[in-house]
Amino acid sequence: MADILHLESPAKVNLRLDILRKREDGYHEIRTILQKISLYDSLHFSLKKGRGISIKTDHPELPVGRGNLVYQAVESMLRRGGYKGGVIVEIEKRIPLGAGLGGGSSNAAVALKAMNQLLEINLGKKELMAIGLEMGADIPFFFFNGAAIASGIGERLRRIELPRLWYVLIYPNFEVSTRWAYQNFVLTKSRFRFNLRKLLGSPEEVSRLLSNDLEGVVSKRHPQIEQMKRILYAAGAIGASMTGSGPTVFGIYPDEGGAIEAYEKIRRMVRGKGWIVLKAKSLLA
């Protein structure tokens, strides 16, 4: 049995997010196109003889107790594995907190994978996804490779193929509550429609699908959302949208060179605002 494991934990963007209805259980029925991107946290797992779960991190605002999904994931797998000792987890954060990029859910999925391997529990992917779903609707997606269409509350997943995409992301350095965004969303009669064959084409075709029902809600409180979109378009983005419940906004670029040029230009444009500018590419596998 190995006792140390190092894994990378990728972020995600919602290329499209449509809210279809509010369910009787209080959750919202959604359909969304999810894509993992090359922005990573690094997680390091070490087994120890003494009991307890110890989380160490370089981010001062990240919870290190049961409020952290990684803690919950490790705790769940320790019970399943019957391990009598404990675990030390070190989290190097590069994905901003509360940014709509799925960092917490991705970290939890990685923790489930790591403990499954370290403790030799040998659960299959579907079993791990089911455990993840108990903690959060976004977690099962991070067991998929590439992109997926998610429906239900996000737990029903269908793999799709997308062309390589390059991104520039702007995080305005404040958090938006997912609960608040959904509570303030007003449902319309619009429905989620797209042509899957179109999705298999070019970045330009993907850019025409970009949409986020929560963007209007968040923009009313935070006008920076529209400002960030204008900046991305001014720097050559062929499409731009907010991801998740925000506040991060991303722009799509048709090639790597254009994305790098835009990244450098936008960093100069927003200097002094305290915003964080990031670049990434889509993960196809």
Protein Blocks (a to p, Z undefined) as FASTA:
>chain_A
ZZbdcddddddddfbdcdfbdcfkopacddddddddfddcdddddddfbgcjddddfbfk
lcfblmlmklmmmmmmmmmnopabdcddddddfbdghklnommmmmmmmmmmmmmmmnon
opafklmmmmmmmmomklmmmmpghjaddehjopaccdddddddddddddehiacdfklm
mmmpccdfbdcdddfklmmmcfklmmmmgccfklmmmmmmmmmlmmmmmmmmmnopabdc
dehjbjbdcdddfbfklmmmmmmmmmmmmgonlpacddddddfZZ
